[in-house]
């Protein structure tokens, strides 16, 4: 969805994925849904909202999960552009 520019759909999907992940106790999926929920905010010109969502995802991420941290770093770099 991100690469296709379908940010409304990405918003709906990440919200649904995060809710389902929370309900099932799947922390990893919840963290990733939260990370990707920052992209529509960034596309809308709201880097502060995007950074908040990235921060929330990092706060919930398991310690030592470097893939999550690298994805968050990439998205933070997008915020800086």
Backbone as numpy.savetxt, mean C-alpha at the origin, in Angstrom:
# Nx Ny Nz CAx CAy CAz Cx Cy Cz
-3.66 -3.07 -12.17 -4.47 -1.90 -12.17 -3.60 -0.64 -12.17
-2.53 -0.69 -11.42 -1.64 0.46 -11.31 -1.08 0.83 -12.68
-0.56 -0.14 -13.40 0.08 0.14 -14.68 -0.93 0.51 -15.76
-2.17 0.14 -15.56 -3.23 0.48 -16.51 -3.87 1.83 -16.20
-3.48 2.42 -15.07 -4.05 3.70 -14.67 -5.46 3.59 -14.11
-5.84 2.43 -13.67 -7.18 2.21 -13.13 -7.16 2.39 -11.60
-6.99 3.61 -11.19 -6.77 3.89 -9.78 -8.03 3.72 -8.94
-9.20 4.00 -9.51 -10.45 3.76 -8.77 -10.62 2.28 -8.47
-10.33 1.47 -9.47 -10.44 0.02 -9.26 -9.37 -0.48 -8.29
-8.17 0.07 -8.38 -7.11 -0.31 -7.45 -7.51 0.05 -6.02
-8.15 1.19 -5.84 -8.64 1.58 -4.52 -9.63 0.56 -3.98
-10.61 0.21 -4.81 -11.63 -0.76 -4.37 -10.99 -2.11 -4.04
-10.09 -2.55 -4.89 -9.47 -3.87 -4.67 -8.58 -3.90 -3.44
-7.82 -2.83 -3.22 -6.93 -2.85 -2.04 -7.75 -2.75 -0.76
-8.84 -1.98 -0.79 -9.70 -1.90 0.41 -10.33 -3.26 0.71
-10.82 -3.92 -0.33 -11.43 -5.23 -0.14 -10.39 -6.26 0.31
-9.22 -6.23 -0.31 -8.16 -7.18 0.06 -7.71 -6.97 1.50
-7.58 -5.71 1.92 -7.16 -5.43 3.30 -8.21 -5.92 4.29
-9.49 -5.68 3.98 -10.56 -6.13 4.88 -10.60 -7.65 4.98
-10.48 -8.32 3.85 -10.49 -9.78 3.85 -9.27 -10.34 4.58
-8.12 -9.69 4.39 -6.90 -10.15 5.05 -7.01 -9.99 6.56
-7.55 -8.84 7.00 -7.74 -8.63 8.45 -8.69 -9.67 9.02
-9.77 -9.92 8.30 -10.78 -10.87 8.79 -10.23 -12.28 8.91
-9.31 -12.63 8.03 -8.75 -13.99 8.05 -7.43 -14.07 8.83
-6.94 -12.92 9.30 -5.68 -12.92 10.05 -4.44 -13.02 9.19
-4.57 -12.69 7.90 -3.44 -12.76 6.97 -2.71 -11.41 6.97
-1.76 -11.30 7.85 -1.04 -10.05 8.06 -0.25 -9.62 6.83
0.37 -10.56 6.16 1.18 -10.25 4.98 0.31 -9.61 3.89
-0.83 -10.21 3.60 -1.72 -9.65 2.57 -2.27 -8.29 2.99
-2.54 -8.14 4.26 -3.02 -6.85 4.75 -1.97 -5.77 4.55
-0.73 -6.09 4.85 0.36 -5.13 4.69 0.52 -4.75 3.22
0.48 -5.73 2.34 0.64 -5.43 0.92 -0.55 -4.64 0.37
-1.74 -4.94 0.80 -2.90 -4.17 0.36 -2.75 -2.72 0.82
-2.29 -2.54 2.03 -2.09 -1.18 2.55 -1.00 -0.45 1.77
0.08 -1.15 1.45 1.14 -0.53 0.64 0.58 -0.06 -0.71
-0.11 -0.94 -1.39 -0.61 -0.60 -2.72 -1.76 0.40 -2.67
-2.38 0.59 -1.53 -3.41 1.62 -1.41 -2.80 3.01 -1.46
-1.49 3.11 -1.35 -0.83 4.41 -1.43 -0.73 4.91 -2.87
-0.78 4.02 -3.84 -0.59 4.40 -5.24 -1.72 5.31 -5.75
-3.00 4.99 -5.51 -4.04 5.91 -5.98 -3.95 7.30 -5.32
-3.57 7.34 -4.06 -3.40 8.63 -3.39 -2.28 9.43 -4.06
-1.22 8.76 -4.39 -0.10 9.41 -5.05 -0.51 9.90 -6.44
-1.26 9.09 -7.17 -1.73 9.48 -8.50 -2.67 10.68 -8.44
-3.36 10.83 -7.31 -4.28 11.95 -7.12 -3.56 13.21 -6.63
-2.23 13.13 -6.53 -1.46 14.28 -6.09 -1.46 14.48 -4.59
-1.62 13.39 -3.84 -1.65 13.47 -2.38 -0.52 12.63 -1.77
0.72 13.10 -1.92 1.84 12.32 -1.40 1.82 12.16 0.11
1.23 13.13 0.83 1.14 13.02 2.29 0.26 11.85 2.69
-0.85 11.64 1.97 -1.73 10.50 2.24 -1.02 9.20 1.88
-0.31 9.21 0.76 0.44 8.02 0.33 1.48 7.65 1.39
2.21 8.64 1.89 3.23 8.36 2.92 2.60 7.82 4.20
1.44 8.33 4.55 0.75 7.84 5.75 0.39 6.36 5.59
-0.11 6.00 4.43 -0.46 4.60 4.18 0.76 3.70 4.15
1.84 4.19 3.59 3.09 3.42 3.58 3.57 3.22 5.02
3.51 4.28 5.81 3.91 4.19 7.22 3.06 3.20 8.00
1.74 3.22 7.74 0.85 2.26 8.40 1.22 0.82 8.03
1.50 0.62 6.75 1.87 -0.72 6.30 3.16 -1.18 6.97
4.15 -0.29 7.02 5.43 -0.65 7.66 5.25 -0.95 9.14
4.36 -0.22 9.79 4.12 -0.45 11.22 3.52 -1.83 11.46
2.78 -2.35 10.50 2.14 -3.66 10.64 2.99 -4.80 10.07
4.04 -4.45 9.34 4.86 -5.48 8.68 5.64 -6.30 9.69
5.79 -7.59 9.42 6.62 -8.42 10.30 8.07 -7.91 10.28
8.70 -7.93 11.42 10.10 -7.48 11.45 10.95 -8.41 10.62
11.89 -7.84 9.93 12.79 -8.63 9.10 12.26 -8.96 7.72
11.07 -8.46 7.37 10.53 -8.71 6.03 11.09 -7.66 5.08
12.19 -7.99 4.45 12.90 -7.04 3.62 12.17 -6.74 2.31
11.39 -7.67 1.82 10.66 -7.42 0.59 9.61 -6.32 0.80
8.92 -6.37 1.91 7.95 -5.32 2.23 8.68 -3.99 2.38
9.80 -4.00 3.06 10.54 -2.76 3.28 11.07 -2.18 1.96
11.51 -3.03 1.05 12.00 -2.55 -0.25 10.85 -1.98 -1.08
9.69 -2.62 -1.03 8.53 -2.10 -1.75 8.13 -0.75 -1.18
8.13 -0.63 0.14 7.80 0.64 0.79 8.81 1.72 0.38
10.07 1.37 0.33 11.10 2.33 -0.07 10.87 2.80 -1.50
10.52 1.87 -2.39 10.24 2.23 -3.78 9.06 3.20 -3.84
8.00 2.93 -3.08 6.83 3.80 -3.10 7.15 5.15 -2.47
8.00 5.17 -1.46 8.42 6.46 -0.86 9.22 7.28 -1.87
10.01 6.61 -2.68 10.74 7.31 -3.74 9.76 7.91 -4.75
8.69 7.20 -5.07 7.66 7.75 -5.95 7.09 9.04 -5.34
6.92 9.06 -4.03 6.39 10.24 -3.36 7.34 11.43 -3.51
8.64 11.15 -3.58 9.63 12.20 -3.67 9.75 12.79 -5.08
9.23 12.07 -6.07 9.38 12.55 -7.45 8.45 13.71 -7.77
